[in-house]
Amino acid sequence: MNCIFCAIVNGDIPSKKVYEDEYCYAFLDIAPQAPVHCLVVPREHIGSADEITPDNACIVAEIFKAIPGIAKSLGLEGGYRIVSNIGEDGCQSVKHLHFHILGGKKLSENMA
C-alpha cells in the first residue's frame, strides 16, 4: 500500500508532530485552511469513516478522547471544528481516515 499518512506515521516522511500515542498521530497540515490546522490520523490504516467497523471503532473513540487535549495544546481555548472528508464527493484527498482540527479564529457558519 502506498499511503502518505502511513508513511508519516512510520516516520518515513517528515511532519510537524503535535501529538502521538499508541492509537493516533497528530501533525500540522502543510496547506492550512485556518490559522490552526492539525490532522489527526489513526496509526492503523483505515480508509475513511466508511470503513469504521465494530473491530476498529475503539481506535476512533481513542482519537476523540485525545482531540480535546490536542486542541488545548494548540491554544484553541475559544473552540474549534473537527472535519472528516469521505469519498470523492466529500473531497477526501488521502484515503486514510483523518480528522482536521481547525481553529484559531471565528470560523464561518457556512460549511458547504
Residue pairs with C-beta under 8 A, 6 or more apart in sequence:
1 45
3 45
3 94
3 95
3 96
4 13
4 94
4 96
5 39
5 41
5 45
5 94
5 96
5 98
6 45
6 96
7 13
8 15
8 25
8 27
8 41
9 25
9 41
9 43
15 27
15 28
16 27
16 28
17 25
17 26
17 27
18 26
18 27
18 28
18 38
18 70
18 73
18 74
19 25
19 26
19 40
19 66
19 69
19 70
19 73
20 26
21 62
21 66
22 43
23 42
23 43
23 59
23 62
23 63
23 66
24 40
24 41
24 42
24 43
24 59
24 62
24 63
24 66
25 40
25 41
25 43
26 38
26 39
26 40
26 41
26 66
26 70
26 101
27 38
27 39
28 37
28 38
28 39
29 37
29 38
29 39
29 100
33 100
33 102
34 81
34 102
34 103
34 104
34 105
34 107
35 103
35 104
35 105
36 74
36 75
36 76
36 80
36 101
36 102
36 103
36 104
37 100
37 101
37 102
38 70
38 74
38 100
38 101
39 98
39 99
39 100
39 101
40 63
40 66
40 67
40 70
40 98
40 99
40 101
41 96
41 97
41 98
41 99
42 56
42 59
42 60
42 63
42 96
42 97
43 59
44 56
44 59
45 96
46 52
46 56
46 59
46 60
46 96
46 97
47 95
47 96
47 97
48 84
48 86
48 87
48 92
48 95
48 97
49 84
49 86
49 97
50 86
50 87
51 97
52 60
52 97
60 97
63 99
67 82
67 99
67 101
70 101
71 80
71 101
71 103
74 101
74 103
74 104
75 104
76 101
76 103
76 104
78 103
79 103
80 101
80 102
80 103
81 100
81 101
81 102
81 103
81 107
82 99
82 100
82 101
82 102
83 99
83 100
83 102
84 97
84 98
84 99
84 100
85 91
85 92
85 93
85 100
86 92
